[in-house]
Structure formats: C-alpha cells, structure tokens
Amino acid sequence: MLVFINYSNVFNLNILVNMKKEKLMFSHVGNGVSVCDINRLYNDDYVIVAHISYNRKIMYFTNTLTDGAKCEIEDFANLGNMAVSAFNPNAYALRPLPIIV
C-alpha cells in the first residue's frame, strides 16, 4: 500500500502514527470474506467490521475505521482472493479476477 503524506507541516506527522489502529483479519466463513478487527472484542469474539461478498462488493458495519484500514479492505476486495479448499484449488471465496492478456 502506498501512502502519500504532505510533510510540509509538522502536524501531518500524526497521520503516520494514527494511520492504522486496526489489525484486520480476513476469513472465509461460508459466503464471501468477513473482515474482523482483532484489536476489538465483543463478548470474547472479534468484531466484524466489514464483509466482502462473492461479487467483491464491500459492506461496512462501522464508520470508525481509519483510512488505512479501509484501503486495506478495498485492496483485498479489488485484487485479493483466498482458496477455501485444500482439495480443490479452484474453489475461491471471491469471484476470480478476469485474466488480462
């Protein structure tokens, strides 16, 4: 992930420190990819902050995510995928991206 920060003012250095306070975990639990923040707990479970559907549409469940976390989720939705079976390497959690030649 590339982040461009304007260093013309000292106060912008706080962006570097606070850019990402979440630690995201991407998991496939049956339909698409669930995104949890493992720094947040609710009833001893990780809080689900977003869901990426099979068609790569993102649904956010909170509006407190930092820009860095949103960027990581959007990058995964646009470019990432995960295999869901060790026996079938063609089974993916998200719709496979088209091959561009």
N, C-alpha and C positions, 0 to 999 in steps of 0.2 A: 504494500500500500504506500503510495506516495502522498506526502502531505506537504503543502507549500505554505510556509508561515512568513508573514511580514515581520522582519526583525527591526523595523525602523523605530519601534517603540518598546521600551522595557516591559510594559505591561503585557505584551503579547507572549512573553516567556511563560506566563501562567497557562497558556494553551498547551504547551509541551507537557507540563506536569499533569494537567487535568484532561488531557486528550482522551484517555480511555480508562475509566474507573471500573468497567465491567470486565469480567473474564467469561467469554462466551464458550458454550459447549453446543456443538451441533450433533443431533442424534435423530435416528430414524426409528420411529415407534409405530410404524404401520402405514402412515399416509403422509408422504412428503417428509419434511425435515423440521423438527422442533428445535428452537434455539432457546437455551437456558442460560441464565447468568448464575454461575456457581458462587459468586460473591453474595448473592441474595438467597435467603432461606425463608420459607413459609411453611410451618408445620413439618419441619425437618425435610422438606423437599426443595429442590432448586426451583426458582421462579422461572416460568416460561415467559420470555419477553417478546417472542415473535414466532411465526410459523411460515415456512416456505412450502407452498403447495407443489404438487407434481408438475404443474404448468409454470412453475417458477414465479408465482405471484406471492408477494410478501404481505402478511397481515401482522401489524404490530399490536401488542397487548399493553403497552405502556408508552407514555410520552416523555419518559425521563432518561432515555438512552442518550449517550453522548454521540457527537458526530462521528467519532472514531468507530464506535460500536455499530452504528447504522451503516457506515461504509463497509465494515467487515461483513455484515449480513447481506448487503446488496452485492458485494463482490462474490460471495458464495452463491447467491441466487443467480447471478448472471454468468458465472464461469465455473462453479464447482459442481461436484456430484459425489456420491458415495455408493459403493456397491453394498447391496443388502443381503447377499448370499455368498458364502464361500464356495458353494457347489455350482452356482450359476453366475458366472462373471458378467453376464449381460443383464442382470437384474439391478436396476438403479433406483434410488429414492426419488430422483428428479428426472424429468424428461431429458433424454440425451440431447446434447447440442448438435446442430447440423454440422457436418464435415464440409468445410470450405476449401475448395481446391484452387 
